[in-house]
Amino acid sequence: MNKIGIVAGGGDLPVLIAKEASFNGAEVYCAAFEGFARPDIKELSASCEFFKLGKIQAPIDFFKKNGVREIILIGNISHINIFRDLNPDLRGASLLLGLKDKSPMGIFRALSKELEKDGLKPADTSMFLKESLAQKGLLAGPKVSQKTYEDLSFAMETASKIASLDIGLSVAVKDKAVIAVEAAEGTDACIKRAGEILGGSKGFVLGKAARPNQDFRFDLPVIGKTTVENLLQAGGYALAVESQKTLIVNKKETLDFASEKNISIIGF
């Protein structure tokens, strides 16, 4: 039986991957971050241990002890946490001290090199979730007007540019004016801020893009029911994502909910 390791952050994706990996005959070994990962991932794993954010040596030892060589890094950990919530071990502290580029991809690249020193290979995060990738075209909700489509196109074009700079992946737009840009705080906070700026008035869209030449091992764009709920609450009405590069958590539930609430989702 193949073994797969999961380094689990927050949200549903680590659990979904553990389920799909098990269904496909893989033996799952999970190194989960305390305060982020869902406790029930333990029930889906052959072995699961929890570690504080910033620990590197202990999770590596855990995987090596269990004969794991391929690992998936998945789950929500806001970039803000890297600056305020780390509790690093000696190896983690050494990595951070030598890290000149603390952008998301800078951190992932450095971590990947550190893992590879011990024979651990980061894998494609979508390898067990191909069916969860967004397709092209209208995915949910009503067909959009030409004006809305132009706003969504502009939002995606702008999001792609900020993604190329590793600033963030999401941009909120109204009438081709940028209302809010995602940075370290994450997509949900960006959506909330857009609503606050507009005073709760309805009428903005969100574009969420992948990085150019997206590395599928790290930080794929993700949306889910929570994204739609936040958009609805903030006054947004349409969402564009990059097809074949965006994971939709609990895809059917998310798209059905968006349709029910008249939130349009389009894959570009």
C-alpha positions in Angstrom: 0.0 0.0 0.0 1.3 3.5 -0.9 2.0 5.9 2.0 1.1 9.6 1.8 1.9 12.2 4.4 -0.3 15.2 5.0 1.0 18.4 6.7 -2.4 19.7 7.8 -3.4 23.3 8.4 -7.0 24.6 9.0 -10.2 24.1 7.1 -11.8 21.1 5.3 -9.3 20.4 2.6 -6.8 18.3 4.7 -9.8 16.1 5.8 -11.1 15.8 2.2 -7.6 14.8 1.0 -7.3 12.2 3.8 -10.7 10.7 2.8 -9.9 10.6 -0.9 -6.4 9.2 -0.3 -7.7 6.4 1.9 -10.5 5.7 -0.7 -7.8 5.4 -3.4 -5.8 2.9 -1.3 -3.2 5.1 0.3 -2.1 4.9 3.9 -2.4 8.3 5.4 0.1 9.8 7.9 -0.8 13.2 9.2 1.4 15.9 10.9 -1.3 18.4 12.0 -0.8 21.9 13.3 -2.4 22.5 16.8 -5.1 25.1 16.7 -5.5 24.9 13.0 -6.2 21.3 11.8 -9.5 19.6 12.4 -9.3 17.0 15.2 -11.3 14.5 13.1 -8.4 14.1 10.6 -6.9 11.7 13.2 -9.8 9.2 12.5 -8.9 9.1 8.8 -5.1 8.5 9.4 -3.1 5.4 10.0 -1.2 7.7 12.4 -1.6 11.3 13.3 0.3 13.6 15.6 -0.2 17.3 16.4 2.6 19.9 16.4 2.9 23.5 17.2 3.2 25.9 14.2 6.9 26.4 13.5 8.1 23.0 14.5 10.1 21.3 11.7 12.3 18.6 13.1 9.5 16.7 14.9 7.2 16.4 11.9 10.1 15.3 9.7 11.0 12.6 12.3 7.4 11.5 12.4 7.2 11.0 8.7 10.6 9.2 8.5 9.7 6.9 11.4 6.6 5.8 9.4 8.4 5.4 6.1 6.7 8.3 4.4 8.5 9.9 1.5 5.8 11.9 -0.3 3.8 14.6 1.5 1.1 17.1 0.7 1.2 20.5 2.3 -2.5 21.6 2.6 -4.8 23.7 4.8 -5.4 27.2 5.8 -2.7 29.1 7.7 -2.9 32.8 7.2 0.3 34.5 6.2 -0.2 36.7 9.3 0.4 33.7 11.5 3.9 33.3 10.1 4.7 36.7 11.7 2.9 36.4 15.0 2.0 32.9 16.0 5.1 30.8 15.3 6.7 28.8 18.0 9.8 27.4 16.1 12.2 24.7 17.2 15.9 25.2 16.5 15.6 24.0 12.9 12.6 26.2 12.3 14.3 29.2 13.9 17.4 28.6 11.8 15.3 28.5 8.6 13.5 31.7 9.4 16.7 33.6 10.4 18.3 32.7 7.1 15.1 33.5 5.1 15.4 36.8 3.3 12.2 36.3 1.3 9.2 35.8 3.7 6.6 36.0 0.9 4.3 32.9 0.8 6.2 31.3 -2.1 9.5 32.3 -0.5 8.5 30.4 2.6 7.2 27.4 0.7 10.4 27.2 -1.4 12.6 27.3 1.6 10.5 24.7 3.4 10.5 22.4 0.4 14.3 22.5 0.3 14.4 21.8 4.0 12.1 18.8 3.6 14.1 17.4 0.6 17.2 17.4 2.8 15.5 14.5 4.6 14.2 12.7 1.6 10.7 14.1 1.8 9.1 15.2 -1.5 6.3 17.7 -1.5 3.5 16.5 -3.9 0.8 18.1 -6.0 -1.9 19.3 -3.5 -4.6 18.5 -6.0 -3.5 14.9 -6.7 -6.5 13.4 -4.8 -8.9 16.3 -5.6 -8.9 16.6 -9.4 -12.7 16.6 -9.4 -12.7 19.6 -7.1 -10.9 21.8 -9.5 -13.0 24.6 -11.1 -14.0 24.1 -14.7 -14.4 26.9 -17.3 -17.7 28.7 -17.7 -20.7 29.4 -15.5 -20.4 27.1 -12.5 -23.2 28.5 -10.3 -25.8 31.2 -10.0 -27.5 33.3 -12.7 -25.9 34.2 -16.0 -24.2 37.6 -15.6 -24.7 40.8 -17.6 -22.0 42.1 -20.0 -21.2 44.8 -17.4 -20.7 42.2 -14.6 -18.6 40.1 -17.0 -16.3 43.0 -17.7 -15.9 43.7 -14.0 -15.1 40.1 -13.4 -12.6 40.1 -16.3 -10.9 43.2 -14.9 -10.9 41.7 -11.4 -9.2 38.5 -12.7 -6.7 40.5 -14.7 -5.8 42.6 -11.6 -5.7 39.6 -9.3 -3.3 37.8 -11.7 -1.0 40.8 -11.5 -0.9 40.9 -7.7 -0.5 37.2 -7.6 2.5 37.5 -9.8 4.1 39.7 -7.2 3.1 37.2 -4.4 1.0 39.9 -2.6 -2.3 38.0 -2.6 -4.7 36.2 -4.9 -8.0 38.1 -4.6 -9.3 41.5 -5.7 -12.7 43.1 -5.1 -14.0 45.3 -7.9 -16.9 47.6 -8.5 -17.4 49.4 -11.9 -13.8 48.6 -12.8 -12.5 50.3 -9.7 -10.4 48.2 -7.3 -12.1 48.3 -3.9 -9.9 45.9 -1.9 -6.8 43.8 -2.5 -5.9 40.7 -0.6 -2.5 40.7 1.2 -1.4 38.7 4.3 -4.9 38.8 5.9 -6.4 36.4 3.4 -9.4 36.3 1.0 -12.2 36.4 3.7 -10.8 39.5 5.3 -10.4 41.1 1.8 -14.1 40.4 1.1 -15.1 41.8 4.5 -13.1 45.0 3.9 -14.7 45.6 0.5 -18.1 45.4 2.1 -17.0 47.9 4.9 -15.6 50.3 2.3 -18.8 50.3 0.3 -20.9 50.7 3.5 -22.7 47.4 2.9 -24.2 48.5 -0.4 -24.5 45.7 -2.8 -22.7 45.6 -6.1 -19.1 44.3 -6.1 -17.5 41.3 -7.6 -14.4 39.2 -6.6 -11.7 37.8 -8.7 -9.4 35.1 -7.4 -6.4 34.1 -9.6 -3.6 31.6 -9.4 0.0 32.7 -9.7 1.5 32.7 -13.1 3.2 29.2 -13.6 1.4 28.1 -10.4 3.3 25.5 -8.5 0.7 22.8 -7.7 2.6 21.7 -4.6 2.0 25.0 -2.8 -0.9 27.3 -2.0 -3.4 26.7 -4.7 -6.3 29.1 -4.8 -9.2 27.7 -2.8 -12.9 28.8 -2.4 -15.7 27.1 -0.5 -19.1 27.7 1.0 -17.5 30.1 3.6 -16.2 32.3 0.7 -19.7 32.5 -0.8 -21.3 33.3 2.7 -18.7 36.1 3.2 -19.3 37.5 -0.2 -23.1 37.5 0.3 -22.8 39.1 3.7 -20.5 41.8 2.4 -22.7 42.8 -0.5 -20.9 40.9 -3.3 -22.8 39.1 -6.0 -20.3 37.4 -8.3 -17.1 35.5 -8.1 -14.5 34.6 -10.8 -11.9 31.9 -10.3 -9.1 30.5 -12.5 -10.3 27.2 -14.0 -8.2 24.1 -13.5 -6.1 25.9 -10.9 -8.7 26.6 -8.2 -9.9 24.0 -5.7 -13.6 24.2 -4.6 -14.1 22.7 -1.2 -17.1 20.4 -1.0 -17.7 21.4 -4.6 -21.4 20.4 -5.1 -22.5 21.9 -1.7 -20.6 25.1 -2.4 -22.0 25.5 -6.0 -25.5 24.6 -4.9 -25.4 27.1 -2.1 -24.1 29.8 -4.4 -27.0 29.1 -6.9 -29.5 29.2 -4.1 -28.3 32.6 -3.0 -28.0 33.9 -6.6 -24.2 34.3 -6.3 -22.7 33.7 -9.7 -19.4 31.8 -9.9 -17.5 31.7 -13.2 -14.4 29.8 -14.2 -12.1 31.9 -16.4 
